[in-house]
């Protein structure tokens, strides 16, 4: 486990978030914040966002996901923070 204080944000984003450029938008914001991870469509219509990096950057991404300024329309974000695993590189759309 990395001891650099990095965290792993797991966020389930509910709303109209598929087919609207939401994963691309999330990737762009995450890269601006220096985070690594991915955004993936789920079969039930949600988007799963996994992001690792400094806690302040992860908090900033979470705030952006809830900001109302996303692609599409977010109704709810359910998040969890864990210790970073250090197994990700770059930020991709899945």
PEHUKA-V85612 format. One record per pair of residues at least 24 apart in sequence whose ideal C-beta (glycine too) atoms are under 10 Angstrom apart, sorted by the first residue. I is the first residue (numbers start at 1). J is the second residue. D is the distance in whole Angstrom. If there is no record, write none. Layout:
{{I,J,D} {I,J,D}}
//
This chain:
{{1,82,10} {1,83,5} {1,84,7} {1,85,7} {1,86,8} {2,52,9} {2,83,7} {2,84,5} {2,85,8} {2,86,5} {3,83,9} {3,84,10} {4,53,10} {4,54,8} {4,84,8} {4,86,9} {5,53,10} {5,54,7} {5,55,7} {5,56,10} {5,83,9} {5,84,9} {6,35,9} {6,36,9} {6,52,6} {6,53,6} {6,54,6} {6,55,8} {6,57,9} {6,58,8} {6,83,8} {6,84,4} {6,85,9} {6,86,8} {7,35,10} {7,51,9} {7,52,7} {7,53,7} {7,54,8} {7,55,5} {7,56,10} {7,57,9} {7,58,5} {7,59,9} {7,81,5} {7,82,7} {7,83,7} {7,84,6} {8,36,10} {8,37,8} {8,50,7} {8,51,7} {8,52,5} {8,53,9} {8,58,8} {8,80,9} {8,81,7} {8,82,5} {8,83,7} {8,84,5} {8,85,6} {8,86,9} {8,87,9} {8,88,9} {9,35,8} {9,37,8} {9,49,7} {9,50,7} {9,51,5} {9,52,7} {9,53,8} {9,55,9} {9,57,9} {9,58,4} {9,59,8} {9,61,7} {9,62,6} {9,65,9} {9,79,6} {9,80,8} {9,81,6} {9,82,8} {9,84,9} {10,37,9} {10,48,7} {10,49,8} {10,50,6} {10,51,8} {10,52,10} {10,78,9} {10,79,7} {10,80,5} {10,81,8} {10,82,7} {11,37,10} {11,39,9} {11,46,10} {11,47,8} {11,48,7} {11,49,4} {11,50,8} {11,51,8} {11,58,9} {11,61,8} {11,62,6} {11,65,6} {11,66,9} {11,77,5} {11,78,7} {11,79,4} {11,80,8} {11,81,10} {12,42,8} {12,44,10} {12,46,5} {12,47,8} {12,48,6} {12,49,8} {12,76,8} {12,77,7} {12,78,5} {12,79,8} {12,80,9} {13,39,8} {13,42,9} {13,45,10} {13,46,6} {13,47,4} {13,48,8} {13,49,6} {13,65,6} {13,66,9} {13,70,8} {13,72,9} {13,74,6} {13,75,9} {13,76,8} {13,77,5} {13,78,8} {13,79,9} {14,42,10} {14,44,9} {14,45,8} {14,46,5} {14,47,9} {14,73,10} {14,74,7} {14,75,5} {14,76,4} {14,77,7} {14,78,7} {15,45,8} {15,46,8} {15,47,9} {15,70,9} {15,72,6} {15,73,5} {15,74,4} {15,75,4} {15,76,7} {15,77,9} {16,45,8} {16,70,10} {16,71,10} {16,72,5} {16,73,4} {16,74,8} {16,75,8} {17,41,8} {17,42,10} {17,45,8} {17,46,7} {17,47,5} {17,49,10} {17,65,9} {17,70,8} {17,71,8} {17,72,5} {17,73,7} {17,74,6} {17,75,9} {17,77,10} {18,42,9} {18,44,10} {18,45,6} {18,46,8} {18,47,7} {18,72,8} {19,45,10} {19,71,10} {19,72,8} {20,47,10} {20,70,9} {20,71,5} {20,72,4} {20,73,8} {21,70,9} {21,71,4} {21,72,7} {22,47,6} {22,49,9} {22,65,9} {22,70,6} {22,71,5} {22,72,4} {22,73,9} {22,74,8} {22,93,10} {23,47,6} {23,48,10} {23,49,9} {23,71,8} {23,72,10} {23,92,9} {23,93,4} {23,94,8} {24,71,7} {24,93,6} {25,64,9} {25,65,10} {25,69,9} {25,70,6} {25,71,4} {25,72,8} {26,51,9} {26,61,8} {26,64,8} {26,65,7} {26,70,8} {26,71,8} {26,91,8} {26,93,8} {27,51,10} {27,90,9} {27,91,5} {27,92,7} {27,93,6} {28,71,10} {28,91,9} {29,60,8} {29,61,6} {29,64,5} {29,65,8} {29,67,10} {29,69,10} {29,70,9} {29,91,9} {30,57,8} {30,58,9} {30,60,10} {30,61,6} {30,64,9} {30,90,10} {30,91,5} {30,92,10} {31,90,8} {31,91,5} {32,57,9} {32,60,9} {32,61,9} {32,64,9} {32,91,10} {33,57,4} {33,58,8} {33,59,10} {33,60,6} {33,61,6} {33,64,8} {33,91,9} {34,60,10} {34,91,10} {35,60,9} {35,61,6} {35,88,9} {35,90,10} {35,91,6} {36,84,9} {36,86,9} {36,87,9} {36,88,4} {36,89,6} {36,90,6} {36,91,6} {36,92,9} {37,61,9} {37,84,10} {37,88,5} {37,89,9} {37,90,9} {37,91,6} {37,92,8} {37,94,10} {38,88,7} {38,90,9} {38,91,7} {38,92,5} {38,93,7} {38,94,5} {39,65,10} {39,91,8} {39,92,8} {39,93,6} {39,94,7} {40,92,9} {40,93,8} {40,94,4} {41,93,9} {41,94,8} {46,75,10} {46,76,9} {46,77,10} {46,78,9} {47,72,9} {47,74,9} {47,77,10} {47,93,10} {47,94,10} {48,94,8} {49,77,9} {49,79,9} {49,91,10} {50,85,10} {50,88,7} {50,91,9} {50,94,9} {51,84,10} {51,88,8} {51,91,7} {52,82,9} {52,83,10} {52,84,4} {52,85,7} {52,86,7} {52,87,8} {52,88,5} {52,89,10} {52,91,10} {53,84,8} {53,88,9} {53,91,10} {54,84,9} {55,81,8} {55,84,10} {58,84,9}}
//
